[in-house]
Amino acid sequence: MAAITISIISLSIFMAIHNTTAENEQDSITPLPQCSIVYAPNFTPSNSWHWSVEEVMNGTIKGFDDRILFENTDRLEREDWPSALGIEPPCFMAKGALHIDGENVGTTYRPVVGFTEYYGVENATMPKGEVYLAHYAVPTAGAIWRIREYGVYPEDRAREETPVAECNCSREEVIKATLGRIEKGGFIEIESSLKTSENNCFELIASRLYKGPEGYLYVEFARVRGLDLIRVLMVMGRERGVVEAYSRALSAGGPLEEVNAGSWPEHPNMSACKLSMNPEFTPVNAWAGWSVRRPLGNLYVEYNDGLTIMPQFSPKNVSSENPPGALYGVDWPSRIGITPKCAIAGSQVAFVTWNTENATGAFCPTVRNKLCAINRQSPLLPGGKVYLATYVIPRANTTWVIQENLACRGWNNFLEPATCGKRETTIRGACTCPIGTVIDQLGDAINAAGFEEVSLEKKPVENDYFRPLSVKLYRKEGQYLYVEFAEVKGMDLVRVLMIMGNETVVKAYAEAFTAGHSK
């Protein structure tokens, strides 16, 4: 790392000396725009592994998350190489600059624009070689921006600020200034106006391919649709093929499709939905607890559902002979034929209170390594009897590390430990069906079991960590069944929540344990 940094800095000094005369001559003819950005309060962007920005407009918020992920890298570290070379764009309010090396690096690009996720490339294999990447967010109008910076992605965000940001240059001037800096840095343009595809996320403004002392440099400017923002992408490397491969995968002008459960075509063979995993894997009923991690290089992102429930009681009034209630590990969905397909982890329980009328619960999930991302306490839930089940279903064909807590016995009375061991399994694969088909298939199974869909008074809405995909309430005689599918943002996972019991219990527990906010 030290040798590379010295090399880049030495290169900057060499180019600065070598081009002093040329720069002075050019400045006297076509001076570059003097662009700068002003923040209130003061704000200085850091070189973040990952970032997202949200524009506050007329009381509403629209966001942009330029989500880029890598797997199977030999080297993946932050390095602010554009700053060292003096070619970074002016007026940026968020940036991420990386140094990557490896063979068969898996690259994923799934941007979020206006809180709609789009699918670019998924774990696309890049050619072997060393490459430098950078992406920036540059505002084109004075506005209030919520800027989130992640220290070492995919760990949770390290900083969140909400300044007013305004650049004194127009979009065209920002582009002109950036290209001028690149040319002053000794890079010579060899290709422009590269072929692109129309999409709903971006409007490509300009793209260039340069050849310079350090190899090839690709730069691209694109307007983010619906926001006062341009995205700047830079890719540099010694081999043209490597630079072009990464630039195609991460280009704003590439084909992007909306990730929407309702948009998936119906699978021709519904019964074919299953986990395709290597090695073969069957999850246990981990009712004592479970978590799922997704490795990314030497790091990982983790999801843990964090759902807890217990009777409301005083230790003075209970004993092993007179317990307050019990939690039974019972796979009740499979008994009535309504288990969702393709789950890689989950728990299924029957909960009952005996010597108390009420229960207490909490929903405190770990999402993208953020502990208790949602801290929802429910101190007063109705007692009695209720069935609950949670699952997670993978949406990406990648590596998953599943940890399942092994229960000491088939039930727990809340007076003794429930866990007597753990099982950890590493698998790779995904579901053979898109999540829309899994949702439809479960709905058909529920109807076949004799349940009828009824109207739902309160529906969950999207938040920073979950996006509801399907929420339904069913009834069969005196039993109600609540079924919720929600995307776990940034994890390529879908959480499934199922609750069955009488109407009062189901509605109360659904509001307590939903992934979204009730509306």
C-alpha angles and dihedrals in degrees: 000000000000092000092051093049091050089048093054094045091048089050090052091052092047093050092045091054094040094051102038094106094044092049093052091050092048094046090054090055107034112009114202120244112268098229124182137162128227124206131195109226099023115267134177118194117228128211099267127191087221134002143179133193133201126197118215107216124174093333093313129101127219120182143202122203111181093202113192121167133184134197136184095027124160089200129020119159142137115264123163095216097155090059091048090052093043094237104111116125118257123245097027117156097186132029143170121191121181142179113217133183132168150100119268093002109189111228126194126185117187110154123190115217118181087350092299113121119222130199118229113153126343117210092328112183115243124205118260114273149090118281139173119216134189134171129184141189114219120184117224097193136036107264146134110273130190105212121194121192124189117212099211109355129254089034116095120282116289098201139015122188133171109203132157104248127193131171119208092217133074122242091260092051092051090053093046092050092049095048089047091054090050093051091047087053090066099262119138121207113241102167138016140178094036117199114272141172128238116249140166095248106057145021108213111225105177142343132187138184116209137186118214145150092288095046129259126354126195119193128182136182122198135171114233105230115242095014136082090243144106125206118217120199125190127184123180133179143136095250118066093209092056093048092049093048094053093042092052092049094049100033120128086218095062125104110282125183127194116254101228127150091214094054097063114108115243112269111247092225113035092185089060093073107116143128114279102200138161110239101026110257137189117186120226125226094270095187090151089064143294142193137194125212129190113205117222109185106303091341134066143200118227136205122193118172095218096198114155132175135174140156118274105246147137117242088227092066101047139064139166087273091047107033121179094233142307144250115217124198097229124157092215097161091061091049091062096034101250104115112139114239126245101023114157095189139011151128133236122193146164113220123198135174121209114172099027135058096216142048135203128219145172138202108207109153128182107229122181088347093305107132114227092359087176115031105194115164120192106189095173119045125154115264128218120083131331137163120220134182134177129187140171123216122196120234097185130064098234144105120302129188111204123194117192125187111225114221121231090227140346096280143024130212095199091247098086136041115281100198124072101165147346137241121206121191131179115207138163126214145061144233118299089225133055115252092254090063092048089053092049092046093053090048090054091049092050091051090048089054089061101261121136124206116246132187118279117220098198122037125189119242133208123280136174093285109029138039117197113232102176131000122180140164122209135187134204115178104304096343124095125200125199119196124184131178116191132174114237100222117235093007106079087232134121120212118214121200122188126181128178131184140086120333097260094048096044095050093047094048092044090056091047098048105029116127090227137049115272116248 
